[in-house]
Amino acid sequence: MVELGEADEAELQHLVGAERQKAQFTAQLHPFLELCWDKCVEKPGNRLDSRTENCLSSCVDRFIDTTLAITSRFAQIVQKGGQ
Amino acid sequence: MAELGEADEAEFQRLVAAEQQKAQFTAQVHHFMELCWDKCVEKPGNRLDSRTENCLSSCVDRFIDTTLAITSRFAQIVQKGGQ
């Protein structure tokens, strides 16, 4: 493999880091898409009406709240179990 | 492994990229199929009636809209969280 100079090496690391972030973001998005599509879209119509848009926006927020609540409760249980 | 000349290397990269695109397209189609079958096809009948066909067509469009809405909301949250 070709040897990279310091500046090119740094640039490469930066690009790899950026791609990794993009991949993480996309991967995190996937569960939201599936779950919120299920909850909010009954029958696909001609466009997303405002009720559906609000539902999708709330869905993201509530799913994050749910994750926090469940994580918190589960952590409690695990800690108690450890004693 | 045999050493490829520059022209062959470029051609090879192009072929790999084309195959990756085809694979991505197929995976995306498969994903749409599952989601839109669930939403639009109640009980399979003798043929796809026009209501079902419209639903399937709208389904692809609305799922893309949904992806944009959720990506946008999620990006907002990530940005706020980063500050």
Backbone of each chain as nested JSON, in Angstrom:
{
  "chains": [
    {"id": "A", "residues": [
      {"number": 1, "name": "MET", "atoms": {"N": [0.842, -1.192, 0.0], "CA": [0.0, 0.0, 0.0], "C": [0.878, 1.242, 0.0]}},
      {"number": 2, "name": "VAL", "atoms": {"N": [0.413, 2.272, -0.679], "CA": [1.187, 3.513, -0.793], "C": [1.322, 4.159, 0.582]}},
      {"number": 3, "name": "GLU", "atoms": {"N": [2.48, 4.683, 0.903], "CA": [2.694, 5.397, 2.17], "C": [2.067, 6.778, 2.067]}},
      {"number": 4, "name": "LEU", "atoms": {"N": [1.271, 7.182, 3.062], "CA": [0.689, 8.517, 3.059], "C": [1.518, 9.448, 3.918]}},
      {"number": 5, "name": "GLY", "atoms": {"N": [1.639, 10.679, 3.467], "CA": [2.279, 11.708, 4.283], "C": [1.372, 12.069, 5.444]}},
      {"number": 6, "name": "GLU", "atoms": {"N": [1.887, 12.815, 6.413], "CA": [1.13, 13.149, 7.631], "C": [-0.176, 13.868, 7.328]}},
      {"number": 7, "name": "ALA", "atoms": {"N": [-0.101, 14.858, 6.424], "CA": [-1.293, 15.664, 6.112], "C": [-2.37, 14.792, 5.467]}},
      {"number": 8, "name": "ASP", "atoms": {"N": [-1.968, 13.916, 4.52], "CA": [-2.909, 13.021, 3.859], "C": [-3.487, 12.018, 4.852]}},
      {"number": 9, "name": "GLU", "atoms": {"N": [-2.644, 11.542, 5.757], "CA": [-3.089, 10.591, 6.771], "C": [-4.189, 11.221, 7.622]}},
      {"number": 10, "name": "ALA", "atoms": {"N": [-3.971, 12.466, 8.039], "CA": [-4.951, 13.186, 8.858], "C": [-6.251, 13.37, 8.09]}},
      {"number": 11, "name": "GLU", "atoms": {"N": [-6.135, 13.73, 6.801], "CA": [-7.318, 13.917, 5.961], "C": [-8.098, 12.614, 5.829]}},
      {"number": 12, "name": "LEU", "atoms": {"N": [-7.369, 11.516, 5.645], "CA": [-8.006, 10.213, 5.51], "C": [-8.778, 9.858, 6.778]}},
      {"number": 13, "name": "GLN", "atoms": {"N": [-8.143, 10.075, 7.931], "CA": [-8.807, 9.8, 9.211], "C": [-10.079, 10.616, 9.339]}},
      {"number": 14, "name": "HIS", "atoms": {"N": [-9.993, 11.877, 8.913], "CA": [-11.146, 12.77, 8.992], "C": [-12.297, 12.254, 8.132]}},
      {"number": 15, "name": "LEU", "atoms": {"N": [-11.967, 11.812, 6.903], "CA": [-12.985, 11.292, 5.992], "C": [-13.605, 10.003, 6.535]}},
      {"number": 16, "name": "VAL", "atoms": {"N": [-12.752, 9.121, 7.062], "CA": [-13.243, 7.868, 7.631], "C": [-14.172, 8.165, 8.805]}},
      {"number": 17, "name": "GLY", "atoms": {"N": [-13.767, 9.11, 9.666], "CA": [-14.59, 9.504, 10.808], "C": [-15.944, 10.035, 10.372]}},
      {"number": 18, "name": "ALA", "atoms": {"N": [-15.956, 10.851, 9.331], "CA": [-17.201, 11.429, 8.81], "C": [-18.115, 10.329, 8.27]}},
      {"number": 19, "name": "GLU", "atoms": {"N": [-17.548, 9.378, 7.532], "CA": [-18.349, 8.276, 6.987], "C": [-18.912, 7.41, 8.104]}},
      {"number": 20, "name": "ARG", "atoms": {"N": [-18.1, 7.201, 9.138], "CA": [-18.544, 6.397, 10.272], "C": [-19.734, 7.069, 10.96]}},
      {"number": 21, "name": "GLN", "atoms": {"N": [-19.645, 8.385, 11.144], "CA": [-20.749, 9.132, 11.758], "C": [-22.01, 9.025, 10.93]}},
      {"number": 22, "name": "LYS", "atoms": {"N": [-21.875, 9.16, 9.614], "CA": [-23.034, 9.061, 8.723], "C": [-23.679, 7.687, 8.839]}},
      {"number": 23, "name": "ALA", "atoms": {"N": [-22.83, 6.647, 8.9], "CA": [-23.341, 5.283, 8.984], "C": [-24.069, 5.066, 10.308]}},
      {"number": 24, "name": "GLN", "atoms": {"N": [-23.502, 5.604, 11.397], "CA": [-24.134, 5.482, 12.707], "C": [-25.489, 6.164, 12.723]}},
      {"number": 25, "name": "PHE", "atoms": {"N": [-25.536, 7.375, 12.177], "CA": [-26.771, 8.153, 12.122], "C": [-27.849, 7.375, 11.377]}},
      {"number": 26, "name": "THR", "atoms": {"N": [-27.493, 6.846, 10.213], "CA": [-28.44, 6.082, 9.397], "C": [-28.911, 4.832, 10.124]}},
      {"number": 27, "name": "ALA", "atoms": {"N": [-27.992, 4.155, 10.816], "CA": [-28.344, 2.935, 11.539], "C": [-29.287, 3.254, 12.695]}},
      {"number": 28, "name": "GLN", "atoms": {"N": [-29.049, 4.372, 13.386], "CA": [-29.909, 4.758, 14.504], "C": [-31.298, 5.126, 14.03]}},
      {"number": 29, "name": "LEU", "atoms": {"N": [-31.377, 5.652, 12.823], "CA": [-32.642, 6.099, 12.241], "C": [-33.58, 4.939, 11.943]}},
      {"number": 30, "name": "HIS", "atoms": {"N": [-33.011, 3.787, 11.585], "CA": [-33.797, 2.684, 11.049], "C": [-34.946, 2.234, 11.953]}},
      {"number": 31, "name": "PRO", "atoms": {"N": [-34.704, 1.984, 13.278], "CA": [-35.828, 1.576, 14.131], "C": [-36.934, 2.637, 14.184]}},
      {"number": 32, "name": "PHE", "atoms": {"N": [-36.54, 3.918, 14.213], "CA": [-37.545, 4.988, 14.217], "C": [-38.453, 4.879, 13.004]}},
      {"number": 33, "name": "LEU", "atoms": {"N": [-37.855, 4.655, 11.85], "CA": [-38.614, 4.599, 10.606], "C": [-39.669, 3.505, 10.657]}},
      {"number": 34, "name": "GLU", "atoms": {"N": [-39.249, 2.314, 11.025], "CA": [-40.165, 1.179, 11.04], "C": [-41.298, 1.401, 12.039]}},
      {"number": 35, "name": "LEU", "atoms": {"N": [-40.91, 1.737, 13.289], "CA": [-41.889, 1.849, 14.361], "C": [-42.856, 3.0, 14.115]}},
      {"number": 36, "name": "CYS", "atoms": {"N": [-42.326, 4.135, 13.687], "CA": [-43.181, 5.307, 13.516], "C": [-44.048, 5.197, 12.263]}},
      {"number": 37, "name": "TRP", "atoms": {"N": [-43.56, 4.541, 11.257], "CA": [-44.4, 4.223, 10.091], "C": [-45.591, 3.372, 10.533]}},
      {"number": 38, "name": "ASP", "atoms": {"N": [-45.318, 2.339, 11.334], "CA": [-46.386, 1.478, 11.831], "C": [-47.417, 2.242, 12.645]}},
      {"number": 39, "name": "LYS", "atoms": {"N": [-46.931, 3.109, 13.551], "CA": [-47.836, 3.809, 14.465], "C": [-48.645, 4.907, 13.786]}},
      {"number": 40, "name": "CYS", "atoms": {"N": [-48.021, 5.594, 12.84], "CA": [-48.595, 6.861, 12.379], "C": [-49.269, 6.812, 11.008]}},
      {"number": 41, "name": "VAL", "atoms": {"N": [-48.871, 5.891, 10.176], "CA": [-49.425, 5.858, 8.83], "C": [-50.405, 4.7, 8.722]}},
      {"number": 42, "name": "GLU", "atoms": {"N": [-51.704, 5.035, 8.649], "CA": [-52.732, 4.006, 8.543], "C": [-52.735, 3.463, 7.12]}},
      {"number": 43, "name": "LYS", "atoms": {"N": [-53.3, 4.284, 6.22], "CA": [-53.309, 3.899, 4.814], "C": [-52.613, 5.019, 4.035]}},
      {"number": 44, "name": "PRO", "atoms": {"N": [-51.571, 4.693, 3.295], "CA": [-50.861, 5.732, 2.545], "C": [-51.81, 6.468, 1.609]}},
      {"number": 45, "name": "GLY", "atoms": {"N": [-51.771, 7.819, 1.662], "CA": [-52.635, 8.626, 0.821], "C": [-51.828, 9.422, -0.184]}},
      {"number": 46, "name": "ASN", "atoms": {"N": [-52.425, 10.527, -0.644], "CA": [-51.772, 11.336, -1.682], "C": [-50.612, 12.151, -1.14]}},
      {"number": 47, "name": "ARG", "atoms": {"N": [-50.666, 12.432, 0.136], "CA": [-49.59, 13.186, 0.772], "C": [-49.631, 12.892, 2.269]}},
      {"number": 48, "name": "LEU", "atoms": {"N": [-48.59, 13.344, 2.995], "CA": [-48.595, 13.239, 4.449], "C": [-49.414, 14.407, 5.002]}},
      {"number": 49, "name": "ASP", "atoms": {"N": [-50.573, 14.114, 5.595], "CA": [-51.348, 15.218, 6.183], "C": [-50.707, 15.656, 7.501]}},
      {"number": 50, "name": "SER", "atoms": {"N": [-51.169, 16.796, 8.024], "CA": [-50.497, 17.402, 9.177], "C": [-50.619, 16.518, 10.423]}},
      {"number": 51, "name": "ARG", "atoms": {"N": [-51.741, 15.778, 10.524], "CA": [-51.908, 14.894, 11.678], "C": [-50.82, 13.818, 11.676]}},
      {"number": 52, "name": "THR", "atoms": {"N": [-50.546, 13.295, 10.479], "CA": [-49.511, 12.268, 10.347], "C": [-48.123, 12.845, 10.615]}},
      {"number": 53, "name": "GLU", "atoms": {"N": [-47.889, 14.059, 10.109], "CA": [-46.591, 14.696, 10.338], "C": [-46.356, 14.928, 11.827]}},
      {"number": 54, "name": "ASN", "atoms": {"N": [-47.392, 15.405, 12.53], "CA": [-47.276, 15.611, 13.978], "C": [-47.011, 14.296, 14.69]}},
      {"number": 55, "name": "CYS", "atoms": {"N": [-47.725, 13.262, 14.248], "CA": [-47.542, 11.948, 14.841], "C": [-46.101, 11.474, 14.666]}},
      {"number": 56, "name": "LEU", "atoms": {"N": [-45.547, 11.659, 13.479], "CA": [-44.18, 11.201, 13.216], "C": [-43.171, 11.956, 14.077]}},
      {"number": 57, "name": "SER", "atoms": {"N": [-43.38, 13.271, 14.202], "CA": [-42.486, 14.092, 15.013], "C": [-42.556, 13.673, 16.487]}},
      {"number": 58, "name": "SER", "atoms": {"N": [-43.79, 13.526, 16.988], "CA": [-43.978, 13.075, 18.373], "C": [-43.402, 11.687, 18.578]}},
      {"number": 59, "name": "CYS", "atoms": {"N": [-43.547, 10.849, 17.569], "CA": [-43.087, 9.469, 17.661], "C": [-41.593, 9.415, 17.959]}},
      {"number": 60, "name": "VAL", "atoms": {"N": [-40.822, 10.219, 17.258], "CA": [-39.378, 10.247, 17.486], "C": [-39.085, 10.63, 18.932]}},
      {"number": 61, "name": "ASP", "atoms": {"N": [-39.734, 11.719, 19.389], "CA": [-39.519, 12.192, 20.76], "C": [-39.921, 11.136, 21.787]}},
      {"number": 62, "name": "ARG", "atoms": {"N": [-41.104, 10.561, 21.605], "CA": [-41.617, 9.586, 22.586], "C": [-40.797, 8.305, 22.576]}},
      {"number": 63, "name": "PHE", "atoms": {"N": [-40.271, 7.952, 21.426], "CA": [-39.45, 6.75, 21.38], "C": [-38.159, 6.965, 22.166]}},
      {"number": 64, "name": "ILE", "atoms": {"N": [-37.607, 8.167, 22.078], "CA": [-36.416, 8.49, 22.863], "C": [-36.746, 8.486, 24.352]}},
      {"number": 65, "name": "ASP", "atoms": {"N": [-37.886, 9.098, 24.737], "CA": [-38.325, 9.083, 26.133], "C": [-38.483, 7.647, 26.623]}},
      {"number": 66, "name": "THR", "atoms": {"N": [-39.087, 6.814, 25.784], "CA": [-39.322, 5.411, 26.138], "C": [-37.999, 4.69, 26.379]}},
      {"number": 67, "name": "THR", "atoms": {"N": [-37.043, 4.938, 25.494], "CA": [-35.733, 4.31, 25.645], "C": [-35.091, 4.706, 26.967]}},
      {"number": 68, "name": "LEU", "atoms": {"N": [-35.183, 5.984, 27.313], "CA": [-34.618, 6.469, 28.579], "C": [-35.313, 5.819, 29.766]}},
      {"number": 69, "name": "ALA", "atoms": {"N": [-36.662, 5.767, 29.728], "CA": [-37.432, 5.204, 30.835], "C": [-37.082, 3.73, 31.051]}},
      {"number": 70, "name": "ILE", "atoms": {"N": [-37.025, 2.988, 29.959], "CA": [-36.75, 1.556, 30.059], "C": [-35.319, 1.304, 30.505]}},
      {"number": 71, "name": "THR", "atoms": {"N": [-34.388, 2.089, 29.975], "CA": [-32.99, 1.958, 30.364], "C": [-32.826, 2.219, 31.852]}},
      {"number": 72, "name": "SER", "atoms": {"N": [-33.507, 3.253, 32.323], "CA": [-33.429, 3.635, 33.726], "C": [-33.962, 2.522, 34.629]}},
      {"number": 73, "name": "ARG", "atoms": {"N": [-35.132, 1.987, 34.277], "CA": [-35.756, 0.937, 35.071], "C": [-34.894, -0.327, 35.075]}},
      {"number": 74, "name": "PHE", "atoms": {"N": [-34.405, -0.674, 33.904], "CA": [-33.599, -1.882, 33.782], "C": [-32.304, -1.751, 34.565]}},
      {"number": 75, "name": "ALA", "atoms": {"N": [-31.695, -0.563, 34.528], "CA": [-30.469, -0.315, 35.282], "C": [-30.725, -0.483, 36.777]}},
      {"number": 76, "name": "GLN", "atoms": {"N": [-31.89, 0.015, 37.238], "CA": [-32.284, -0.172, 38.642], "C": [-32.285, -1.648, 39.014]}},
      {"number": 77, "name": "ILE", "atoms": {"N": [-32.944, -2.433, 38.181], "CA": [-33.09, -3.864, 38.457], "C": [-31.736, -4.548, 38.506]}},
      {"number": 78, "name": "VAL", "atoms": {"N": [-30.893, -4.19, 37.52], "CA": [-29.587, -4.817, 37.449], "C": [-28.746, -4.462, 38.673]}},
      {"number": 79, "name": "GLN", "atoms": {"N": [-28.848, -3.178, 39.111], "CA": [-28.092, -2.756, 40.287], "C": [-28.556, -3.484, 41.539]}},
      {"number": 80, "name": "LYS", "atoms": {"N": [-29.882, -3.597, 41.705], "CA": [-30.426, -4.291, 42.888], "C": [-29.994, -5.744, 42.859]}},
      {"number": 81, "name": "GLY", "atoms": {"N": [-30.053, -6.328, 41.665], "CA": [-29.685, -7.732, 41.528], "C": [-28.237, -7.987, 41.914]}},
      {"number": 82, "name": "GLY", "atoms": {"N": [-27.386, -6.954, 41.706], "CA": [-25.966, -7.106, 41.979], "C": [-25.635, -7.112, 43.449]}},
      {"number": 83, "name": "GLN", "atoms": {"N": [-26.567, -6.546, 44.293], "CA": [-26.282, -6.441, 45.739], "C": [-26.614, -7.709, 46.519]}}
    ]},
    {"id": "B", "residues": [
      {"number": 1, "name": "MET", "atoms": {"N": [-2.075, -12.11, -5.675], "CA": [-3.09, -11.59, -6.586], "C": [-2.395, -10.85, -7.72]}},
      {"number": 2, "name": "ALA", "atoms": {"N": [-2.883, -10.969, -8.927], "CA": [-2.274, -10.305, -10.074], "C": [-2.362, -8.796, -9.901]}},
      {"number": 3, "name": "GLU", "atoms": {"N": [-1.295, -8.117, -10.298], "CA": [-1.286, -6.66, -10.245], "C": [-2.115, -6.122, -11.407]}},
      {"number": 4, "name": "LEU", "atoms": {"N": [-3.049, -5.195, -11.142], "CA": [-3.841, -4.59, -12.21], "C": [-3.201, -3.279, -12.627]}},
      {"number": 5, "name": "GLY", "atoms": {"N": [-3.184, -3.017, -13.906], "CA": [-2.75, -1.713, -14.396], "C": [-3.786, -0.678, -14.01]}},
      {"number": 6, "name": "GLU", "atoms": {"N": [-3.446, 0.601, -14.15], "CA": [-4.33, 1.693, -13.71], "C": [-5.697, 1.65, -14.366]}},
      {"number": 7, "name": "ALA", "atoms": {"N": [-5.716, 1.401, -15.687], "CA": [-6.984, 1.392, -16.435], "C": [-7.873, 0.255, -15.95]}},
      {"number": 8, "name": "ASP", "atoms": {"N": [-7.258, -0.932, -15.753], "CA": [-8.014, -2.081, -15.272], "C": [-8.518, -1.835, -13.855]}},
      {"number": 9, "name": "GLU", "atoms": {"N": [-7.674, -1.211, -13.035], "CA": [-8.053, -0.9, -11.656], "C": [-9.294, -0.012, -11.646]}},
      {"number": 10, "name": "ALA", "atoms": {"N": [-9.297, 1.01, -12.494], "CA": [-10.431, 1.946, -12.562], "C": [-11.691, 1.214, -13.018]}},
      {"number": 11, "name": "GLU", "atoms": {"N": [-11.529, 0.345, -14.0], "CA": [-12.669, -0.434, -14.514], "C": [-13.216, -1.346, -13.422]}},
      {"number": 12, "name": "PHE", "atoms": {"N": [-12.306, -1.954, -12.684], "CA": [-12.687, -2.839, -11.587], "C": [-13.501, -2.086, -10.541]}},
      {"number": 13, "name": "GLN", "atoms": {"N": [-12.995, -0.901, -10.15], "CA": [-13.716, -0.065, -9.176], "C": [-15.116, 0.261, -9.68]}},
      {"number": 14, "name": "ARG", "atoms": {"N": [-15.215, 0.574, -10.958], "CA": [-16.499, 0.942, -11.549], "C": [-17.474, -0.235, -11.481]}},
      {"number": 15, "name": "LEU", "atoms": {"N": [-16.986, -1.436, -11.784], "CA": [-17.831, -2.626, -11.743], "C": [-18.304, -2.918, -10.32]}},
      {"number": 16, "name": "VAL", "atoms": {"N": [-17.383, -2.78, -9.367], "CA": [-17.739, -3.014, -7.962], "C": [-18.821, -2.032, -7.53]}},
      {"number": 17, "name": "ALA", "atoms": {"N": [-18.643, -0.767, -7.881], "CA": [-19.621, 0.265, -7.512], "C": [-20.985, -0.036, -8.132]}},
      {"number": 18, "name": "ALA", "atoms": {"N": [-20.993, -0.485, -9.394], "CA": [-22.253, -0.819, -10.072], "C": [-22.965, -1.97, -9.369]}},
      {"number": 19, "name": "GLU", "atoms": {"N": [-22.208, -2.987, -8.962], "CA": [-22.809, -4.118, -8.266], "C": [-23.361, -3.702, -6.912]}},
      {"number": 20, "name": "GLN", "atoms": {"N": [-22.624, -2.817, -6.22], "CA": [-23.092, -2.311, -4.924], "C": [-24.406, -1.573, -5.088]}},
      {"number": 21, "name": "GLN", "atoms": {"N": [-24.506, -0.765, -6.133], "CA": [-25.743, -0.016, -6.398], "C": [-26.908, -0.956, -6.652]}},
      {"number": 22, "name": "LYS", "atoms": {"N": [-26.669, -2.004, -7.438], "CA": [-27.725, -2.965, -7.732], "C": [-28.189, -3.65, -6.45]}},
      {"number": 23, "name": "ALA", "atoms": {"N": [-27.23, -4.014, -5.604], "CA": [-27.568, -4.689, -4.35], "C": [-28.38, -3.768, -3.448]}},
      {"number": 24, "name": "GLN", "atoms": {"N": [-27.972, -2.504, -3.378], "CA": [-28.697, -1.524, -2.56], "C": [-30.122, -1.348, -3.062]}},
      {"number": 25, "name": "PHE", "atoms": {"N": [-30.281, -1.245, -4.383], "CA": [-31.598, -1.071, -5.001], "C": [-32.502, -2.245, -4.645]}},
      {"number": 26, "name": "THR", "atoms": {"N": [-31.978, -3.458, -4.786], "CA": [-32.752, -4.664, -4.491], "C": [-33.159, -4.703, -3.027]}},
      {"number": 27, "name": "ALA", "atoms": {"N": [-32.23, -4.355, -2.149], "CA": [-32.534, -4.351, -0.716], "C": [-33.636, -3.331, -0.415]}},
      {"number": 28, "name": "GLN", "atoms": {"N": [-33.57, -2.179, -1.052], "CA": [-34.578, -1.128, -0.849], "C": [-35.943, -1.598, -1.34]}},
      {"number": 29, "name": "VAL", "atoms": {"N": [-35.989, -2.227, -2.506], "CA": [-37.245, -2.738, -3.059], "C": [-37.859, -3.757, -2.105]}},
      {"number": 30, "name": "HIS", "atoms": {"N": [-37.021, -4.645, -1.584], "CA": [-37.499, -5.677, -0.671], "C": [-38.129, -5.055, 0.563]}},
      {"number": 31, "name": "HIS", "atoms": {"N": [-37.469, -4.019, 1.082], "CA": [-37.968, -3.306, 2.262], "C": [-39.334, -2.682, 1.984]}},
      {"number": 32, "name": "PHE", "atoms": {"N": [-39.449, -1.957, 0.858], "CA": [-40.737, -1.363, 0.472], "C": [-41.813, -2.435, 0.35]}},
      {"number": 33, "name": "MET", "atoms": {"N": [-41.449, -3.551, -0.268], "CA": [-42.419, -4.622, -0.495], "C": [-43.055, -5.063, 0.811]}},
      {"number": 34, "name": "GLU", "atoms": {"N": [-42.226, -5.316, 1.824], "CA": [-42.768, -5.78, 3.106], "C": [-43.704, -4.755, 3.717]}},
      {"number": 35, "name": "LEU", "atoms": {"N": [-43.228, -3.5, 3.781], "CA": [-44.014, -2.445, 4.426], "C": [-45.334, -2.215, 3.697]}},
      {"number": 36, "name": "CYS", "atoms": {"N": [-45.295, -2.139, 2.389], "CA": [-46.471, -1.753, 1.62], "C": [-47.441, -2.922, 1.461]}},
      {"number": 37, "name": "TRP", "atoms": {"N": [-46.949, -4.124, 1.45], "CA": [-47.827, -5.304, 1.479], "C": [-48.664, -5.266, 2.754]}},
      {"number": 38, "name": "ASP", "atoms": {"N": [-48.0, -5.016, 3.896], "CA": [-48.714, -4.944, 5.172], "C": [-49.784, -3.865, 5.169]}},
      {"number": 39, "name": "LYS", "atoms": {"N": [-49.449, -2.695, 4.653], "CA": [-50.383, -1.558, 4.713], "C": [-51.529, -1.688, 3.716]}},
      {"number": 40, "name": "CYS", "atoms": {"N": [-51.264, -2.239, 2.565], "CA": [-52.208, -2.099, 1.449], "C": [-52.995, -3.349, 1.088]}},
      {"number": 41, "name": "VAL", "atoms": {"N": [-52.451, -4.509, 1.411], "CA": [-53.132, -5.727, 0.969], "C": [-53.801, -6.367, 2.168]}},
      {"number": 42, "name": "GLU", "atoms": {"N": [-55.126, -6.258, 2.244], "CA": [-55.876, -6.831, 3.357], "C": [-55.96, -8.345, 3.187]}},
      {"number": 43, "name": "LYS", "atoms": {"N": [-56.836, -8.747, 2.266], "CA": [-56.948, -10.173, 1.972], "C": [-56.653, -10.36, 0.492]}},
      {"number": 44, "name": "PRO", "atoms": {"N": [-55.651, -11.158, 0.176], "CA": [-55.333, -11.36, -1.244], "C": [-56.544, -11.899, -1.981]}},
      {"number": 45, "name": "GLY", "atoms": {"N": [-56.874, -11.262, -3.118], "CA": [-58.039, -11.668, -3.918], "C": [-57.609, -12.213, -5.258]}},
      {"number": 46, "name": "ASN", "atoms": {"N": [-58.524, -12.101, -6.21], "CA": [-58.255, -12.669, -7.534], "C": [-57.273, -11.849, -8.331]}},
      {"number": 47, "name": "ARG", "atoms": {"N": [-57.193, -10.58, -8.023], "CA": [-56.259, -9.685, -8.704], "C": [-56.015, -8.489, -7.789]}},
      {"number": 48, "name": "LEU", "atoms": {"N": [-55.059, -7.626, -8.145], "CA": [-54.859, -6.37, -7.427], "C": [-55.862, -5.361, -7.969]}},
      {"number": 49, "name": "ASP", "atoms": {"N": [-56.852, -4.978, -7.147], "CA": [-57.806, -3.965, -7.623], "C": [-57.14, -2.588, -7.622]}},
      {"number": 50, "name": "SER", "atoms": {"N": [-57.829, -1.617, -8.237], "CA": [-57.197, -0.304, -8.437], "C": [-56.949, 0.41, -7.118]}},
      {"number": 51, "name": "ARG", "atoms": {"N": [-57.809, 0.156, -6.113], "CA": [-57.607, 0.784, -4.806], "C": [-56.275, 0.317, -4.206]}},
      {"number": 52, "name": "THR", "atoms": {"N": [-56.016, -0.983, -4.34], "CA": [-54.773, -1.546, -3.824], "C": [-53.574, -1.017, -4.615]}},
      {"number": 53, "name": "GLU", "atoms": {"N": [-53.75, -0.929, -5.924], "CA": [-52.646, -0.422, -6.752], "C": [-52.307, 1.011, -6.385]}},
      {"number": 54, "name": "ASN", "atoms": {"N": [-53.331, 1.849, -6.183], "CA": [-53.098, 3.236, -5.775], "C": [-52.407, 3.29, -4.421]}},
      {"number": 55, "name": "CYS", "atoms": {"N": [-52.871, 2.429, -3.53], "CA": [-52.284, 2.379, -2.186], "C": [-50.8, 2.033, -2.266]}},
      {"number": 56, "name": "LEU", "atoms": {"N": [-50.474, 1.052, -3.084], "CA": [-49.079, 0.626, -3.196], "C": [-48.209, 1.743, -3.762]}},
      {"number": 57, "name": "SER", "atoms": {"N": [-48.76, 2.443, -4.752], "CA": [-48.025, 3.55, -5.354], "C": [-47.813, 4.676, -4.339]}},
      {"number": 58, "name": "SER", "atoms": {"N": [-48.891, 5.026, -3.644], "CA": [-48.792, 6.066, -2.614], "C": [-47.846, 5.642, -1.507]}},
      {"number": 59, "name": "CYS", "atoms": {"N": [-47.864, 4.355, -1.202], "CA": [-47.071, 3.829, -0.103], "C": [-45.588, 4.144, -0.281]}},
      {"number": 60, "name": "VAL", "atoms": {"N": [-45.076, 3.925, -1.467], "CA": [-43.657, 4.204, -1.723], "C": [-43.376, 5.682, -1.507]}},
      {"number": 61, "name": "ASP", "atoms": {"N": [-44.238, 6.53, -2.094], "CA": [-44.066, 7.982, -1.947], "C": [-44.138, 8.406, -0.491]}},
      {"number": 62, "name": "ARG", "atoms": {"N": [-45.156, 7.897, 0.215], "CA": [-45.349, 8.323, 1.606], "C": [-44.232, 7.806, 2.508]}},
      {"number": 63, "name": "PHE", "atoms": {"N": [-43.698, 6.648, 2.193], "CA": [-42.601, 6.151, 3.028], "C": [-41.364, 7.012, 2.854]}},
      {"number": 64, "name": "ILE", "atoms": {"N": [-41.15, 7.498, 1.633], "CA": [-40.035, 8.418, 1.402], "C": [-40.264, 9.721, 2.159]}},
      {"number": 65, "name": "ASP", "atoms": {"N": [-41.499, 10.249, 2.102], "CA": [-41.836, 11.447, 2.891], "C": [-41.593, 11.209, 4.377]}},
      {"number": 66, "name": "THR", "atoms": {"N": [-42.005, 10.046, 4.836], "CA": [-41.839, 9.69, 6.252], "C": [-40.362, 9.669, 6.62]}},
      {"number": 67, "name": "THR", "atoms": {"N": [-39.546, 9.076, 5.751], "CA": [-38.112, 9.019, 6.008], "C": [-37.532, 10.425, 6.142]}},
      {"number": 68, "name": "LEU", "atoms": {"N": [-37.948, 11.319, 5.275], "CA": [-37.463, 12.7, 5.331], "C": [-37.905, 13.38, 6.618]}},
      {"number": 69, "name": "ALA", "atoms": {"N": [-39.191, 13.191, 6.999], "CA": [-39.725, 13.826, 8.207], "C": [-38.976, 13.339, 9.447]}},
      {"number": 70, "name": "ILE", "atoms": {"N": [-38.771, 12.044, 9.539], "CA": [-38.127, 11.476, 10.713], "C": [-36.65, 11.839, 10.754]}},
      {"number": 71, "name": "THR", "atoms": {"N": [-35.98, 11.796, 9.603], "CA": [-34.571, 12.184, 9.535], "C": [-34.401, 13.614, 9.999]}},
      {"number": 72, "name": "SER", "atoms": {"N": [-35.295, 14.48, 9.543], "CA": [-35.249, 15.882, 9.905], "C": [-35.419, 16.067, 11.414]}},
      {"number": 73, "name": "ARG", "atoms": {"N": [-36.433, 15.404, 11.992], "CA": [-36.705, 15.52, 13.421], "C": [-35.532, 14.974, 14.229]}},
      {"number": 74, "name": "PHE", "atoms": {"N": [-35.023, 13.821, 13.815], "CA": [-33.927, 13.179, 14.522], "C": [-32.677, 14.05, 14.467]}},
      {"number": 75, "name": "ALA", "atoms": {"N": [-32.41, 14.654, 13.317], "CA": [-31.245, 15.529, 13.164], "C": [-31.36, 16.748, 14.076]}},
      {"number": 76, "name": "GLN", "atoms": {"N": [-32.582, 17.309, 14.185], "CA": [-32.816, 18.423, 15.108], "C": [-32.415, 18.043, 16.52]}},
      {"number": 77, "name": "ILE", "atoms": {"N": [-32.887, 16.878, 16.955], "CA": [-32.638, 16.418, 18.325], "C": [-31.153, 16.203, 18.549]}},
      {"number": 78, "name": "VAL", "atoms": {"N": [-30.49, 15.574, 17.572], "CA": [-29.055, 15.3, 17.698], "C": [-28.281, 16.611, 17.802]}},
      {"number": 79, "name": "GLN", "atoms": {"N": [-28.687, 17.595, 16.997], "CA": [-27.992, 18.883, 17.03], "C": [-28.184, 19.579, 18.37]}},
      {"number": 80, "name": "LYS", "atoms": {"N": [-29.422, 19.557, 18.887], "CA": [-29.693, 20.18, 20.188], "C": [-28.893, 19.476, 21.277]}},
      {"number": 81, "name": "GLY", "atoms": {"N": [-28.87, 18.15, 21.189], "CA": [-28.159, 17.356, 22.187], "C": [-26.67, 17.645, 22.2]}},
      {"number": 82, "name": "GLY", "atoms": {"N": [-26.128, 18.008, 21.038], "CA": [-24.695, 18.237, 20.918], "C": [-24.248, 19.551, 21.541]}},
      {"number": 83, "name": "GLN", "atoms": {"N": [-25.225, 20.471, 21.754], "CA": [-24.841, 21.794, 22.278], "C": [-24.716, 21.813, 23.801]}}
    ]}
  ]
}
